[in-house]
Amino acid sequence: MKHSFTKALVCSTLAGLLSCGLQAADFPEKNLQGAIMWGAGGATDNVARAVTPLVEPVLGEEIVLVNKSGGAGAISTNYVNSRPSDGYTLLYGAENPQLHKVLGLSKIDYADFYPVNILARGVVVIVANNDKPWTSMKDLVADAQANPGTVKMGSTGPGGLPFVVGAMLKTATDFDVRAVPFDGEGPGITALQGGHVDFMPAGLTAVREHIRAGRVKALAVLSDTPIPGLEEIPLITADIPEFKKFLPWGPFYGVFAKRDIPDDAKAKLTDAFQQAAATEQFGKFMQDFGAVVTNISGDEADAFLKHWQSVTTWSLEAVGETKVSPAEFGIAKP
Amino acid sequence: MADSMFGYFMMSWLDPSLLGLTALGTLAGIYVGAIPGLSVTMAVSILISFTFSWDVNNALALMVGVYIGGVYGGSRSAILLNIPGAPSAIATAFDGFPLAKQGLAGQAIGVTTVVSVIGGFIGILVLAIAAPLVSDVALMFAPRDYLLLALMGLLLVASLSGESMAKGIFCAAFGACIGMVGMDPMTAEGRFTFDTVMLLGGIPYVVAMIGFFGVSEALYQLHHIGLKPIKQDVSKIIPSWSVVLKYLPLSIRTSFIGVFIGALPGTGGDIASLMAYDHAKRSVKNPSKPFGEGAYEGLVAPESANNAAVGGAYIPMLTLGMPGDAVTAVIIGALYIHGLKPGPMMMIETPHLFWFTVGNLTLANIFLLIFGLTGIKIFAKMVELPKGLLLPLIIILSVVGAYAINNNIADIFWLLGFGVFGYFLKMAGFQVGPIILGVILGPLMDVSYRRAMISVGDSTLELMHELVTSPISLILSLVVIWLIVSQTALPRLIKARFSKGKTA
């Protein structure tokens, strides 16, 4: 009797220890939630929905995706930041929060988050309406300098990709264009084809098929080294060598969690997303999508984010497009 | 070529799994559409993850079904409960709900189903034969033209104001203010946000819609809580040929409005159905009942237009890879994920996709006719539920719907606030229709105007010049002017003068 009682006790203690151990190693033990900072059908949404089904089998739990768009991503960063630091709420975001501080939109940026994975980097191309006489960036810049404020650039509003590239071009060439903001890259490219704007810097994702079909012409790609598959598009540094200091630059898509989530959750998430981003399926999707898989996490990703923020905010500052100087937030000069 | 075209067209008809998925999608879509707050966009984005490992054709068949069913489903709750299940069903509630109050919900749903299918077919027909042409015209629409379209839509306030035009204008302006809350898309500056991040995302217009229509209606009905619910006549649900023929001309006219507005990348079924309603109100001289009191014409117009807008939305998507509305934007994402390259080359490199989609849309439309006309009796009987049961149900549905949009608890507070405010507005003789009109069209007008002004370097003269030199702008400007003038005494004066001249 006594013997069996001891045995039972030992067993239960062992079992308890075992389950405790399992529990600690067993993040996640319930469904996760993923907040996407842009609306359904946008680039960030597409990337999120492409990677998540590849992550779920590795994690062994589902990630329930919700679009929480608004405030150029500020709604989502604030939301995820207000959730418990348990690793169960993820943020699927693009580059935008890195500009929120200097544009006065939000006090939160990616410094408050742990970069689980910067999944991919977009390539930027400057495209022009076919009816324009320009054949190179030189022609465009010369035209914009000769007729200040009349060449129309498609934009997506302050903080958007065309806005930043426009600011960089302005610093490098001192040209003057009229930025017409649209609801996103897609509507901007539509307007470009209709001749309602003259040129537009845009992610390759949004324009590649239109370049291929010959509906718009590509003037330059924002890179100083040739990009596989885009060899026929001139590099921006060929016509504007001053642009080199901003490179490499482009939009990016990533997954983030709060900075102070438990270490085992960090490790589990990082591992799961790294495995997913390394799959052939995701690589193929990204290639079709017009982006380059980066698949970086942790410190390496943090360095990437810091560099991106420094280059971008200071070039906006240089042309007077910031509300608050990056210096106020301790963002180092590039 | 023609052979393979037909083969791709028939693909979903002959393959049992595609056939089944299209049917399932359509049926599910009707329910998704009928529940306010559950949108087709949301359903299709969830389907992307769900169908991740599927064959692309299967995934698309399911999505097409949900899309067709969902656009139609919005009319169900609009007619039965006065809560439009989707923004494109707002105009349906204006005359649909009065019909339900008269015990004619069954007939209303029957007519709605038939004209939805007619609208759907016209949309598909235009897609099949004129897609490249329509998308070229759609590209020519400049920001100033969207401004004119928004203006045209806002003139509807005259049709929706009820007794007092002043009250209608107040409501539309109030709606426009609600629509402005949040980050200004042109300057990234917060408007009416009181420096809070919560308001930076704005107020979803579906929340305003459910609040002003659903919750306020439920509160209003508390006055009649003791009244016995109206007995619904469900004997003759399927409309006779003569009825269909009677409304066919209007249905065809408004379908063409729907296809074109749907094909424009900046506007969708919601604006199409409102403009179609306005067209019906202006062009039909002797409606079956006065508009707003249960005119079948008021159902025919918006329901033809919003289903025709589906075919329209596919036009820029399939020819250019540009979404015609929010749902096609999500479907484009799905195509990427399944390894296709949506864009202008898609028609050339994967031509089968075009005819497969056209065939699939046609099939879904046939299923819509079947599912739409069965089960109406049960739906119609829902209105016969005792008020004590029905009203709490409406409130719960509204709250769930409002929360589902962004999973944001603040939206529920907006919903209840709008509901209570809408109730007092109704008591004071205000109409809630113009508020929603303002919420939808106000922001479109705001950004289009500013975009147009920026495009011409803030020169009003230049804008005026473009309004008369561009053919599209000129036509739209003339329509706007005619819409305004036709509401004044001027045409009657001219007529009187002419007839006097003749007799003299």
Interface residues (C-beta under 8 A of the other chain):
Chain A: G39 A40 G41 G42 D45 N46 R49 A50 T52 P53 L65 V66 N67 K68 S69 G70 G71 A72 A74 I75 N78 L103 L105 S106 G149 T150 K152 G157 P158 G159 R178 A179 V180 P181 F182 D183 G186 P187 I189 T190 A191 Q193 G194 H196 V197 R208 E209 H210 R212 A213 R215 K284 F285 D288 F289
Chain B: T41 M42 V44 S45 I48 S49 F52 S53 L139 M140 F141 A142 P143 G182 M183 P185 M186 T187 A188 V197 M198 L200 G201 G202 P265 G266 P316 L320 G321 M322 P323 A326 A329 V330 I332 G333 Y336 I337 G339 L340 K341 P342 G343 P344 M345 M346 I348 N406 N407 N408 V447 R451 I454 S455 G457
